[in-house]
Amino acid sequence: MASPRASTPLPELPEKNSGYREVQYWDQRYQGAADSAPYEWFGDFSSFRDLLEPELRPEDRILVLGCGNSALSYELFLGGFPDVTSVDYSSVVVDAMRARYAHVPKLRWETMDVRALGFPSESFNVVLEKGTLDALLTGEQDPWIVSSEGVHTVDQVLSEVSRVLVPGGRFISMTSAAPHFRARHYAQTRYGWSLRHATYGSGFHFHFYLMHKGGELSVAQLALGAQILSPPRPPTPPCFLSDSDHEEFLSAIQL
Ligand SMILES: C[S@@+](CC[C@H](N)C(=O)[O-])C[C@H]1O[C@@H](n2cnc3c(N)ncnc32)[C@H](O)[C@@H]1O
């Protein structure tokens, strides 16, 4: 799910995909991050700037969730959006970002778990996340049916996002997860927002979800949200092989 930005050596991968949920993995991965090139998951600022900028105002208080080693917060500052607070639960990367951007005291960096944000309610106009919910959902066995634990984890984050957003605030989520997997998490009335979707990137497309606090979900989105724990599976492809073909491996392929 990664897209390295510069020609730096590739970081060590976790032994199992679920390792991406562990702070120990990230702490280890971010050793030396202050002196290494930024690493961008799901594209850098230039790849989604056209979608993001119309949603931002220069005076906005912006919160970046799970900032990692990305240059996004700095690029927002350079782009004319200076009030940026970035959080990550890896104290290693937070210290590294503080050191890398020490020349920009306006940027704030905090070690914090996005499931329990330590900010008062209604303290931000914009909350951004890129790849952080994806990391929290690794280890799920089936993208069509997210476990109740996975649903609960995402709900913890989204409830916190909704709480810290002002009325009229925006939540923007950038991910590789297509709408049939991700939109149902966002399409919940309790967060009090509307939902829009776009794609960005050339070749392989990433997904840009925009939630407006105070907006409403459509009837179709509400129906989607209601299927959060029991989404309909895609239809099983028809099997055209006769029993006598003995090609069971082919009929087992789920397209
Ligand atoms: C896939 S990386 C994305 C990094 C960065 N946002 C980017 O776009 O390149 C996921 C990041 O989320 C952080 N993270 C994962 N779970 C978190 C949690 N519960 N609270 C705070 N940060 C978390 C990780 O430490 C890691 O930096």
The ligand as an SDF file (V2000), in Angstrom:
LIG
                    3D

 27 29  0  0  0  0  0  0  0  0999 V2000
    0.5220    4.0890    6.5600 C   0  0  0  0  0  0  0  0  0  0  0  0
    1.3540    5.2320    7.5930 S   0  0  0  0  0  0  0  0  0  0  0  0
    0.8600    6.7810    6.8710 C   0  0  0  0  0  0  0  0  0  0  0  0
    1.8200    7.8960    7.2210 C   0  0  0  0  0  0  0  0  0  0  0  0
    1.4710    9.2450    6.5920 C   0  0  0  0  0  0  0  0  0  0  0  0
    0.1410    9.6880    6.9570 N   0  0  0  0  0  0  0  0  0  0  0  0
    1.5940    9.2340    5.0810 C   0  0  0  0  0  0  0  0  0  0  0  0
    0.6530    9.6460    4.4220 O   0  0  0  0  0  0  0  0  0  0  0  0
    2.6260    8.8500    4.5450 O   0  0  0  0  0  0  0  0  0  0  0  0
    0.3270    5.1160    9.0360 C   0  0  0  0  0  0  0  0  0  0  0  0
    0.7610    6.0410   10.1620 C   0  0  0  0  0  0  0  0  0  0  0  0
   -0.2440    6.0230   11.1600 O   0  0  0  0  0  0  0  0  0  0  0  0
    0.3460    5.9300   12.4250 C   0  0  0  0  0  0  0  0  0  0  0  0
   -0.6460    5.2940   13.3100 N   0  0  0  0  0  0  0  0  0  0  0  0
   -1.1620    4.0470   13.1860 C   0  0  0  0  0  0  0  0  0  0  0  0
   -2.0540    3.8190   14.1600 N   0  0  0  0  0  0  0  0  0  0  0  0
   -2.1160    4.9560   14.9010 C   0  0  0  0  0  0  0  0  0  0  0  0
   -2.8490    5.3450   16.0450 C   0  0  0  0  0  0  0  0  0  0  0  0
   -3.7130    4.5020   16.6380 N   0  0  0  0  0  0  0  0  0  0  0  0
   -2.6780    6.5980   16.5350 N   0  0  0  0  0  0  0  0  0  0  0  0
   -1.7980    7.4480   15.9440 C   0  0  0  0  0  0  0  0  0  0  0  0
   -1.0570    7.1300   14.8690 N   0  0  0  0  0  0  0  0  0  0  0  0
   -1.2220    5.9120   14.3460 C   0  0  0  0  0  0  0  0  0  0  0  0
    1.6160    5.1360   12.2160 C   0  0  0  0  0  0  0  0  0  0  0  0
    2.5820    5.3660   13.2200 O   0  0  0  0  0  0  0  0  0  0  0  0
    2.0630    5.6310   10.8440 C   0  0  0  0  0  0  0  0  0  0  0  0
    2.8870    6.7610   10.9680 O   0  0  0  0  0  0  0  0  0  0  0  0
  1  2  1  0
  2  3  1  0
  2 10  1  0
  3  4  1  0
  4  5  1  0
  5  6  1  0
  5  7  1  0
  7  8  2  0
  7  9  1  0
 10 11  1  0
 11 12  1  0
 11 26  1  0
 12 13  1  0
 13 14  1  0
 13 24  1  0
 14 15  1  0
 14 23  1  0
 15 16  2  0
 16 17  1  0
 17 18  1  0
 17 23  2  0
 18 19  1  0
 18 20  2  0
 20 21  1  0
 21 22  2  0
 22 23  1  0
 24 25  1  0
 24 26  1  0
 26 27  1  0
M  CHG  2   2   1   9  -1
M  END
$$$$
